[in-house]
Amino acid sequence: MIKSVIFDIDGTLLDTEYAILNSLRDTIWELKDENVELSDLTFALGIPGEIALKQLGITDTQNGSIVWNACLANYSHTIRLFDGVADTLKELKIRGYKLGVITSKSSQEYKADFSPLGLDGYFDTVICASDSNRPKPFPDPMLKYLELSITQKDEAIYIGDTSYDMQCASTAGVSFGLALWGCHKLNGIRADYYFNHPADILYALSIDRNKQEEMPWVKLATELQFLAQSGLCYSKDAFDIERFERIREISAEIMSAGSGYSLDHVKSVFCNETGFQTPKLDTRAAIFQHDKILLVEEKNGTWSLPGGWVDVYESIKTNTIKEVKEEAGLDVIPIKLIAVQDRKLHNLPEYAYGVTKAFVLCEVVGGEFTTNIETTKSGYFELNELPLLAEEKNNVEQIRLCFDAYYAKNWNTVFD
């Protein structure tokens, strides 16, 4: 389980690319009287400044650093936090994660460029270029961080935007998350997580993979069911068909033994489809009024976002409209796709078939709630006063995601 979240600075927390590249070009012009294209300087992003200067043929790196910092000051007004960074750091701290920084900046550069932003208080441990024997891409900075923060390597994730960050993490045995919002060169970068927006970090960390691993028989039975259904769809040989039917029976027997449901019940919900097996599609509507979200009460007393399976001939939009009308009595207009999620990564209990969940932000244009065959009442709730949720349909993290989308000025769809 992840307990420590570590960040690179340039290109991950701070948008500094314009300032770094233009100031470096000015430095080369001042020291070597050479005009260099910005595209030829991108290698300098993510490595210590002294190394970048040496690669450019500037041997007096001490003087070169002084000149570069002076040139950088001319572009300080262009440096900014990436959108969503401050909110994400705040929420991570609230949730109890240890936060850290591993940067190629010197300690002086860290104090000059980063400390004025007022984010120092979020970070328990900061590793600058001089704090380890070798800088990124070597594992030394990460190993030093693990030592100082008393963190096991399987309890940490490092989030950065370059191949140097990736190599530093992977060679130290730490998970790596790629900050796509600041990454401009994807070639050769392999990550354990790919984050489109800083808020994606919160959603990824909310997935409890330990719970998913508690029931390995579900995965095995589901795979057997998939193989059997595919074989029955495409096979023509009578003997092969007989074998695939037996494989399907075995998958049902595994599910029955593990879940406690009768074999007949498992077969009715697990082995009743034909054709190539694909995930089912579920839509959930996020509707807000006075900063509260609409939930409907199921007949068993739990609450959920109005929604359900996408019917034949319905799209995500039309199905959302239909389900809200049926369960909440409201007429709505879908306005924004919040997220598309693989259910097994977020919701328990795990189903024996795949489900893709689409969360849609909607605006109400009319209607009112009436009791129906599916729900008994509806109500609007604040995030900190949610009732007992139907966890198999929506959990707190998914509803929090809806709140985030509702408040965001420019929302980027989250997808697994």
C-alpha positions as CSV (number, residue, x, y, z in Angstrom):
1,M,0.0,0.0,0.0
2,I,1.3,3.4,-1.0
3,K,2.1,5.6,2.1
4,S,4.6,8.1,0.6
5,V,4.0,10.2,-2.6
6,I,7.2,11.9,-3.9
7,F,7.2,14.6,-6.6
8,D,9.7,16.0,-9.1
9,I,9.4,19.8,-9.3
10,D,10.1,21.2,-12.8
11,G,7.5,19.8,-15.3
12,T,5.5,18.1,-12.5
13,L,4.6,20.6,-9.8
14,L,5.8,23.7,-11.6
15,D,5.4,24.7,-15.3
16,T,9.0,26.0,-15.8
17,E,9.8,24.8,-19.3
18,Y,9.5,28.2,-21.0
19,A,11.6,29.9,-18.3
20,I,14.3,27.2,-18.2
21,L,14.8,26.8,-21.9
22,N,14.7,30.5,-22.8
23,S,17.1,31.4,-19.9
24,L,19.5,28.7,-20.9
25,R,19.5,30.0,-24.5
26,D,20.3,33.4,-23.2
27,T,23.1,32.0,-21.0
28,I,24.7,30.3,-24.0
29,W,24.4,33.5,-26.0
30,E,26.1,35.5,-23.2
31,L,28.9,33.0,-22.5
32,K,29.6,31.6,-26.0
33,D,28.0,34.1,-28.3
34,E,26.0,31.2,-29.9
35,N,22.4,31.2,-30.9
36,V,20.8,27.8,-30.1
37,E,17.3,26.6,-31.0
38,L,15.1,25.8,-28.0
39,S,14.4,22.3,-29.4
40,D,18.1,21.5,-29.0
41,L,18.0,22.4,-25.3
42,T,15.1,20.1,-24.1
43,F,17.6,17.5,-22.9
44,A,18.4,19.9,-20.0
45,L,14.9,19.4,-18.6
46,G,15.1,17.2,-15.5
47,I,18.8,17.0,-15.0
48,P,21.1,19.1,-12.7
49,G,22.1,22.5,-14.3
50,E,25.8,21.8,-14.0
51,I,25.5,18.6,-16.1
52,A,23.5,20.5,-18.7
53,L,26.1,23.2,-18.9
54,K,28.9,20.7,-19.3
55,Q,27.1,19.0,-22.1
56,L,26.9,22.4,-23.8
57,G,30.6,22.9,-23.5
58,I,30.6,25.3,-20.6
59,T,33.4,24.1,-18.4
60,D,33.2,26.8,-15.8
61,T,29.9,25.6,-14.4
62,Q,30.1,27.7,-11.3
63,N,30.1,30.9,-13.3
64,G,27.7,29.4,-15.8
65,S,25.2,28.7,-13.0
66,I,25.5,32.3,-11.8
67,V,24.8,33.6,-15.3
68,W,21.9,31.1,-15.9
69,N,20.2,32.1,-12.6
70,A,20.5,35.7,-13.5
71,C,18.9,35.0,-16.9
72,L,16.3,32.8,-15.3
73,A,15.2,35.7,-13.1
74,N,14.1,37.5,-16.2
75,Y,11.5,34.8,-16.8
76,S,10.4,34.2,-13.3
77,H,7.0,35.8,-14.1
78,T,6.3,32.9,-16.4
79,I,6.7,30.2,-13.8
80,R,3.5,28.9,-12.3
81,L,2.0,25.9,-10.5
82,F,0.2,23.5,-12.8
83,D,-3.6,23.6,-12.4
84,G,-4.8,21.2,-9.7
85,V,-1.4,20.8,-8.0
86,A,-2.2,22.8,-4.9
87,D,-5.6,21.1,-4.3
88,T,-4.1,17.7,-4.8
89,L,-1.2,18.3,-2.4
90,K,-3.7,19.5,0.2
91,E,-6.0,16.5,-0.2
92,L,-3.0,14.1,0.0
93,K,-1.9,15.7,3.2
94,I,-5.4,15.5,4.6
95,R,-5.5,11.8,3.8
96,G,-2.3,11.2,5.8
97,Y,0.2,10.5,3.0
98,K,3.8,11.4,3.6
99,L,4.8,13.9,0.9
100,G,8.3,14.4,-0.5
101,V,10.3,16.0,-3.2
102,I,13.2,14.7,-5.3
103,T,14.6,17.4,-7.6
104,S,17.6,18.1,-9.7
105,K,17.6,21.7,-8.4
106,S,20.3,22.7,-6.0
107,S,19.2,23.6,-2.5
108,Q,19.7,27.3,-3.3
109,E,17.6,27.0,-6.5
110,Y,14.9,25.1,-4.5
111,K,14.7,27.9,-2.0
112,A,14.7,30.6,-4.7
113,D,12.3,29.0,-7.2
114,F,10.0,26.8,-5.1
115,S,9.9,28.0,-1.5
116,P,8.2,31.4,-2.3
117,L,5.2,29.5,-3.5
118,G,4.3,28.6,0.0
119,L,4.1,24.8,-0.5
120,D,7.1,23.8,1.7
121,G,4.8,22.9,4.5
122,Y,3.3,20.0,2.6
123,F,6.7,18.1,2.2
124,D,8.3,16.1,5.0
125,T,11.5,15.2,3.1
126,V,13.2,17.1,0.3
127,I,16.1,15.7,-1.7
128,C,18.1,18.2,-3.8
129,A,20.9,17.6,-6.3
130,S,23.7,17.8,-3.6
131,D,21.9,15.5,-1.1
132,S,23.0,12.3,-2.8
133,N,26.2,11.0,-4.3
134,R,24.8,10.9,-7.8
135,P,21.8,12.8,-9.3
136,K,18.9,11.5,-11.3
137,P,18.7,9.3,-13.4
138,F,20.7,7.3,-10.9
139,P,18.7,5.7,-8.0
140,D,20.8,7.5,-5.3
141,P,18.3,10.4,-4.7
142,M,15.5,7.9,-4.3
143,L,17.5,5.6,-2.0
144,K,18.4,8.7,0.1
145,Y,14.8,9.7,0.3
146,L,13.7,6.2,1.5
147,E,16.4,6.2,4.1
148,L,15.6,9.7,5.5
149,S,11.8,9.3,5.4
150,I,11.9,5.7,6.8
151,T,9.8,4.4,3.9
152,Q,9.9,1.0,2.3
153,K,10.3,1.0,-1.5
154,D,6.9,-0.8,-2.0
155,E,5.2,2.0,0.0
156,A,6.4,4.8,-2.2
157,I,5.5,6.3,-5.6
158,Y,7.5,8.9,-7.5
159,I,5.7,11.2,-9.9
160,G,7.7,13.0,-12.6
161,D,7.7,14.0,-16.2
162,T,10.9,12.7,-17.8
163,S,12.8,9.5,-18.4
164,Y,15.3,10.6,-15.8
165,D,12.6,10.5,-13.2
166,M,11.4,7.1,-14.5
167,Q,15.0,5.6,-14.3
168,C,15.6,7.0,-10.8
169,A,12.4,5.4,-9.5
170,S,12.6,2.1,-11.3
171,T,16.2,1.3,-10.6
172,A,15.4,1.9,-6.9
173,G,12.5,-0.4,-7.1
174,V,9.9,2.3,-6.5
175,S,6.6,2.7,-8.5
176,F,6.6,5.5,-11.1
177,G,3.7,7.7,-12.1
178,L,4.1,9.8,-15.3
179,A,2.8,13.4,-15.1
180,L,1.4,13.6,-18.6
181,W,0.4,17.3,-18.0
182,G,4.0,18.2,-18.0
183,C,5.6,15.5,-20.2
184,H,6.5,16.3,-23.8
185,K,8.5,13.2,-24.7
186,L,6.7,9.9,-24.2
187,N,9.1,7.8,-26.1
188,G,10.9,5.3,-23.9
189,I,9.0,6.2,-20.7
190,R,7.2,3.3,-19.1
191,A,5.2,4.0,-16.0
192,D,3.2,2.1,-13.5
193,Y,0.6,4.9,-13.6
194,Y,-0.2,7.5,-16.2
195,F,-1.8,10.7,-14.8
196,N,-3.6,13.1,-17.1
197,H,-4.2,15.6,-14.3
198,P,-2.9,16.0,-10.8
199,A,-6.3,14.9,-9.4
200,D,-5.9,11.5,-11.1
201,I,-3.3,10.7,-8.4
202,L,-6.0,10.8,-5.7
203,Y,-8.2,8.4,-7.7
204,A,-5.4,6.0,-8.4
205,L,-4.4,5.8,-4.8
206,S,-7.9,5.2,-3.6
207,I,-8.0,1.9,-5.4
208,D,-7.3,-0.8,-2.8
209,R,-5.5,-3.5,-4.8
210,N,-5.1,-5.6,-1.6
211,K,-8.9,-6.2,-1.5
212,Q,-8.9,-7.2,-5.1
213,E,-6.2,-9.8,-4.4
214,E,-8.2,-11.4,-1.6
215,M,-10.4,-13.3,-4.0
216,P,-8.1,-14.6,-6.8
217,W,-10.7,-17.3,-7.6
218,V,-12.9,-14.6,-9.1
219,K,-10.3,-13.6,-11.6
220,L,-9.7,-17.3,-12.5
221,A,-13.3,-18.1,-12.9
222,T,-13.9,-14.9,-14.9
223,E,-11.1,-15.8,-17.3
224,L,-12.4,-19.3,-17.8
225,Q,-15.8,-18.0,-18.5
226,F,-14.4,-15.6,-21.1
227,L,-12.4,-18.3,-22.8
228,A,-15.4,-20.7,-22.8
229,Q,-17.8,-18.0,-24.2
230,S,-15.3,-17.0,-26.9
231,G,-14.8,-20.7,-27.8
232,L,-18.5,-21.4,-28.0
233,C,-18.9,-18.3,-30.2
234,Y,-16.3,-19.3,-32.8
235,S,-15.9,-23.1,-32.7
236,K,-17.6,-25.3,-35.3
237,D,-16.2,-28.7,-34.2
238,A,-18.7,-30.6,-32.0
239,F,-16.0,-31.9,-29.7
240,D,-14.5,-28.5,-29.1
241,I,-18.0,-27.1,-28.3
242,E,-18.4,-29.9,-25.8
243,R,-15.1,-29.0,-24.2
244,F,-15.9,-25.3,-24.0
245,E,-19.3,-26.0,-22.4
246,R,-17.5,-28.0,-19.7
247,I,-15.0,-25.2,-19.2
248,R,-18.0,-22.8,-18.7
249,E,-19.5,-25.3,-16.1
250,I,-16.1,-25.4,-14.3
251,S,-16.1,-21.6,-14.1
252,A,-19.6,-21.6,-12.7
253,E,-18.6,-24.2,-10.1
254,I,-15.7,-22.1,-9.0
255,M,-17.9,-19.0,-8.6
256,S,-20.5,-21.0,-6.7
257,A,-18.0,-22.5,-4.3
258,G,-16.3,-19.2,-3.6
259,S,-19.4,-17.0,-3.3
260,G,-21.8,-19.4,-1.6
261,Y,-24.5,-18.8,-4.3
262,S,-26.2,-21.9,-5.7
263,L,-24.8,-23.3,-9.0
264,D,-28.1,-22.7,-10.7
265,H,-28.1,-19.0,-9.7
266,V,-24.5,-18.5,-10.8
267,K,-25.3,-20.1,-14.2
268,S,-28.3,-17.8,-14.6
269,V,-26.2,-14.6,-14.2
270,F,-22.7,-15.8,-15.2
271,C,-23.3,-18.3,-18.1
272,N,-26.3,-16.9,-19.9
273,E,-24.6,-14.8,-22.6
274,T,-23.5,-15.8,-26.1
275,G,-21.1,-14.2,-28.5
276,F,-17.7,-12.6,-27.8
277,Q,-17.7,-11.4,-24.2
278,T,-17.4,-7.6,-23.7
279,P,-17.9,-5.4,-20.6
280,K,-21.3,-4.2,-19.6
281,L,-21.9,-0.4,-19.6
282,D,-23.3,1.4,-16.6
283,T,-24.1,5.1,-16.5
284,R,-24.4,7.2,-13.3
285,A,-25.6,10.8,-13.2
286,A,-24.1,13.6,-11.0
287,I,-26.7,16.2,-10.3
288,F,-26.1,19.2,-8.0
289,Q,-28.2,21.7,-6.2
290,H,-26.7,24.3,-3.9
291,D,-23.4,22.5,-3.8
292,K,-25.1,19.2,-2.8
293,I,-25.3,16.0,-4.9
294,L,-28.5,14.1,-5.6
295,L,-28.7,10.5,-4.4
296,V,-31.7,8.1,-4.6
297,E,-32.5,5.5,-2.0
298,E,-32.7,1.9,-3.1
299,K,-35.3,-0.5,-1.7
300,N,-32.6,-2.1,0.6
301,G,-31.9,1.3,2.3
302,T,-28.6,2.2,0.6
303,W,-28.2,5.2,-1.6
304,S,-26.7,5.7,-5.1
305,L,-26.3,8.1,-7.9
306,P,-29.3,7.6,-10.3
307,G,-28.3,5.3,-13.1
308,G,-28.1,1.7,-14.5
309,W,-27.2,-0.6,-17.4
310,V,-27.2,1.0,-20.8
311,D,-30.1,-0.5,-22.7
312,V,-30.0,-1.6,-26.3
313,Y,-30.3,1.3,-28.7
314,E,-29.4,3.8,-25.9
315,S,-26.2,5.9,-25.8
316,I,-24.4,7.1,-22.7
317,K,-26.3,10.4,-22.9
318,T,-29.8,9.0,-23.7
319,N,-29.4,6.2,-21.1
320,T,-28.4,8.8,-18.4
321,I,-31.5,10.9,-19.2
322,K,-33.7,7.8,-19.1
323,E,-32.3,6.4,-15.8
324,V,-32.6,9.8,-14.0
325,K,-36.2,10.1,-15.1
326,E,-37.0,6.6,-14.0
327,E,-35.2,6.7,-10.6
328,A,-35.4,10.4,-9.6
329,G,-38.3,11.7,-11.7
330,L,-36.2,14.5,-13.1
331,D,-35.6,15.8,-16.6
332,V,-31.9,16.4,-17.2
333,I,-29.4,17.5,-19.8
334,P,-26.0,15.7,-19.7
335,I,-23.4,18.4,-20.1
336,K,-20.0,16.8,-19.2
337,L,-18.4,13.3,-19.1
338,I,-16.7,13.2,-15.7
339,A,-15.1,9.8,-15.8
340,V,-15.0,6.4,-17.5
341,Q,-13.9,3.7,-15.0
342,D,-13.3,0.0,-15.0
343,R,-15.5,-1.2,-12.1
344,K,-13.2,-3.9,-10.8
345,L,-10.6,-1.2,-10.0
346,H,-12.9,0.8,-7.8
347,N,-16.0,-1.1,-6.5
348,L,-16.6,-4.2,-4.4
349,P,-17.7,-6.9,-4.4
350,E,-16.0,-7.9,-7.6
351,Y,-18.3,-9.1,-10.3
352,A,-17.8,-12.2,-12.5
353,Y,-18.1,-10.0,-15.6
354,G,-16.6,-6.8,-16.7
355,V,-18.3,-3.5,-16.2
356,T,-17.4,0.0,-17.6
357,K,-18.9,2.8,-15.6
358,A,-19.6,6.3,-17.1
359,F,-20.2,9.2,-14.7
360,V,-22.0,12.1,-16.3
361,L,-22.5,15.7,-14.9
362,C,-26.1,16.8,-15.6
363,E,-28.3,19.9,-15.3
364,V,-31.9,19.6,-14.2
365,V,-34.6,21.3,-16.4
366,G,-37.7,20.0,-14.7
367,G,-39.6,17.2,-13.0
368,E,-39.9,15.9,-9.5
369,F,-39.4,12.7,-7.6
370,T,-42.1,10.1,-7.4
371,T,-41.9,6.7,-5.7
372,N,-41.1,4.0,-8.3
373,I,-40.3,0.3,-8.6
374,E,-36.6,1.0,-8.0
375,T,-36.2,3.8,-5.5
376,T,-38.1,5.0,-2.4
377,K,-36.9,8.6,-2.0
378,S,-34.3,11.1,-3.2
379,G,-32.2,13.8,-1.5
380,Y,-29.3,16.2,-1.9
381,F,-26.2,15.6,0.3
382,E,-22.9,17.4,1.1
383,L,-19.8,15.3,0.6
384,N,-19.2,15.1,4.4
385,E,-22.8,14.0,5.1
386,L,-23.3,11.1,2.7
387,P,-25.8,8.4,3.8
388,L,-25.1,4.6,3.6
389,L,-23.9,4.1,0.0
390,A,-24.6,1.2,-2.3
391,E,-20.8,0.5,-2.6
392,E,-21.3,-1.9,-5.5
393,K,-22.6,1.0,-7.5
394,N,-20.8,4.1,-6.2
395,N,-18.4,4.7,-3.4
396,V,-17.2,7.9,-1.6
397,E,-14.2,8.3,-3.9
398,Q,-16.4,8.2,-7.0
399,I,-18.8,10.8,-5.5
400,R,-15.8,12.9,-4.5
401,L,-14.8,12.7,-8.1
402,C,-18.2,14.1,-9.1
403,F,-17.8,17.0,-6.7
404,D,-14.3,17.8,-8.1
405,A,-15.8,17.9,-11.7
406,Y,-18.7,20.1,-10.5
407,Y,-16.3,22.7,-9.0
408,A,-13.7,22.6,-11.7
409,K,-13.6,25.3,-14.4
410,N,-11.9,23.2,-16.9
411,W,-12.4,19.5,-16.2
412,N,-10.4,16.7,-18.0
413,T,-12.3,13.4,-18.2
414,V,-10.7,10.8,-15.9
415,F,-10.5,7.4,-17.5
416,D,-8.8,4.1,-16.5
